[in-house]
Amino acid sequence: MNLRPTVDFLLYDWLKVERLPCRARFADHSRETFDAVLDTCERIAREKYAPFNRLVDTQEPQFDGEKVILPQATHDAYKAYAESGMLSAAQDYEIGGMQLPYTVEAAANAFFAMASVSIGSGMLTSGNANLLMVHGSEMQKKVFAAHEFSGRFSGTMCLSEPQAGSSLSDVMTRATPDGADFEADPLGARYRLRGHKMWISSGEHELSENIIHLVLAKIPDANGQLVPGVKGISLFIVPKKLVDTEGRLTGERNDVALAGLNHKCGWRGTTNTLLNFGEGKYPVRGQGGGWDGTGAIGYLVGQPGDGLKCMFHMMNEARIGVGMAATMLGMAGYHASLDYAKNRPQGRPSGAGGKDASRPQVRIIEHADIKRMLLAQKAYCEGALALALYCARLVDEQHPGNAADADVARLLLEVLTPIAKSFPSEWCLEANSLAIQIHGGYGYTRDFPVEQYWRDNRLNMIHEGTHGIQAMDLLGRKVLMDNGRGLQLLGERMQATATQAQAQAAWGAEADALRDALGQVVQATQQAWAGAEPAQALANAVPYLQAFGHTVIAWIWLDVAASLGDEPSPAAQGRRAACRYFYRYELPKIGAWLSVVASRDPTCAELPEEAF
Ligand SMILES: Cc1cc2nc3c(=O)[nH]c(=O)nc-3n(C[C@H](O)[C@H](O)[C@H](O)COP(=O)(O)OP(=O)(O)OC[C@H]3O[C@@H](n4cnc5c(N)ncnc54)[C@H](O)[C@@H]3O)c2cc1C
């Protein structure tokens, strides 16, 4: 089974991306150029990624004491991806980009995520460079971002520390000015960093000439104390190897040392590291090194204290990317289990007189329960892919255009980002579990790929803001910001879809159900907050996230289904069935989720520890 028809349908028939070239930024593009990008990525994913997905799972990164060793296939995949131009696809022509709409870039990247999610880590490199294009100085763009876009350097995102994961205000990495002339460095105000960064993906390897770490750290106040809270956090570029103002390596190794590799449940093709900054393993620029010495050299990005604000640029991008990865892992499991179900004979149908053992067995796809599990996967994964591309389209709509439309797109994206990340992380993982179930015992072995998809996908509810943190972001911030304008705009889009669907007799019940679900979400939002302390309102934030996510996917599916008209093809029939499945089997769950939100049910929050 091939992903391309689904991508083509969503891009062209549903989202009409071929209309984007009427915006000045995309004027040189057309369906032909979009198709050429999709063709290239599909081919590279098929040739350089998919065949090695199991290999990178079994041959984990190894540290030989000096270097991290990765399979040759990972080097080949990295090279092919960089050469495709995808690292800078959305960037301006002047810096070698293609000015490709982000919607098309995201769709093209879906092929890689489905083929082998962990062999490539391009998302971090382009996210890192994209951040520098917005918040970096001209010199930082030229010296660091440009070489990341070409693939010569790769990038990381260094937020987490052993004691500071969800709570980034507690980071303890310190940055102190490097000498009296620290502000005179052409690469940016120069600091010395000391501290530990945990869980850093692609933190050490030999895939690229250099690794550009973007590091959150605190600049101590005049008394040498770290400022509590996120306001004290600043952002620094810390290259593994130092460079000059032309981006050439100076031959000096910066003091960033690998303390150890993390051995993960899945996603094993990507190195994951504990890094020590400024421990003195690589004393740099000769002033002694060591914890009491000079530290790793880092260059300030933006203003002191603005670190987290700058980093959100990369984190928001990464959240949509994580959602897309979760979606495509779900989709990979769906395709694998569909193929298996079409070929596995097992059991016989029950007729009026019971089962006739003399008749041949049927293939399991003929059993209603297997069809249920396939349709659930399709509804979760294709719905999530449609949402991811819808969000990507909102990114493109922020290119003027007119400022009011751009602002609407921005607000909608703010509200939808926690869903684009969390819905697939939870429900496309569930899809992977169903794919294992369809395989029966074989699904529980390493002879079939579905167990790896599940293990790889299990990460997505954890990184880039855990499920719980996303939920609190949604209920505690996103639906409240600008006096609830984001939620209101989303509601308007849902109402418009319901009106359009209502005009077709086939979708009247679903249109009513969507309006009802939206009403329940809005009401529960108000009730959760009515006169409540934040701790009470947010105690059931995860059920709120689940209900919100299901309402969003129900809206997306109705919009997709209504766009099909009377199209008789099997693909359209499948999409209509996935929509109906979601409304009949999934959407009714929101009642239970929202009831504990609206009543601020204290069952969990108030249980004393001793009672567990
Ligand atoms: C494979 C992998 C790759 C990663 N890559 C990177 C990377 O490249 N760069 C990077 O900086 N980080 C990375 N991370 C780190 C990741 O973002 C953190 O693991 C995540 O933010 C959670 O932090 P933690 O592990 O310390 O868990 P904790 O923050 O300790 O959370 C533990 C549990 O407590 C819950 N919890 C925490 N605080 C609250 C609260 N206030 N209210 C309610 N519940 C709460 C959480 O939801 C979670 O369920 C990666 C992690 C993994 C596993």
The ligand as an ORCA input file, in Angstrom:
! r2SCAN-3c Opt
* xyz 0 1
  C      14.292      9.977     23.613
  C      14.213     11.361     24.151
  C      14.672     12.419     23.383
  C      14.679     13.707     23.914
  N      15.265     14.718     23.202
  C      15.457     15.928     23.815
  C      16.233     16.943     23.184
  O      16.724     16.779     22.063
  N      16.432     18.092     23.850
  C      15.921     18.318     25.097
  O      16.145     19.379     25.636
  N      15.181     17.375     25.721
  C      14.935     16.188     25.108
  N      14.204     15.212     25.734
  C      13.714     15.478     27.084
  C      12.213     15.550     27.186
  O      11.733     16.735     26.632
  C      11.875     15.360     28.665
  O      12.064     13.981     28.956
  C      10.479     15.794     28.988
  O      10.361     17.190     28.889
  C      10.063     15.350     30.396
  O      11.022     15.672     31.347
  P      11.522     14.558     32.387
  O      11.936     13.372     31.614
  O      12.491     15.186     33.286
  O      10.204     14.146     33.161
  P       9.515     14.983     34.356
  O       9.452     16.410     33.982
  O      10.152     14.600     35.620
  O       8.047     14.399     34.297
  C       7.680     13.138     34.855
  C       6.156     13.047     34.860
  O       5.628     14.064     35.718
  C       4.681     14.858     35.019
  N       4.791     16.243     35.485
  C       5.889     17.004     35.572
  N       5.581     18.222     36.028
  C       4.260     18.251     36.223
  C       3.323     19.234     36.657
  N       3.721     20.473     36.982
  N       2.017     18.907     36.728
  C       1.590     17.679     36.390
  N       2.424     16.701     35.960
  C       3.740     16.983     35.869
  C       5.055     14.737     33.569
  O       3.937     15.006     32.722
  C       5.526     13.289     33.496
  O       4.433     12.434     33.307
  C      14.141     13.927     25.204
  C      13.621     12.870     25.938
  C      13.664     11.604     25.440
  C      13.142     10.475     26.281
*
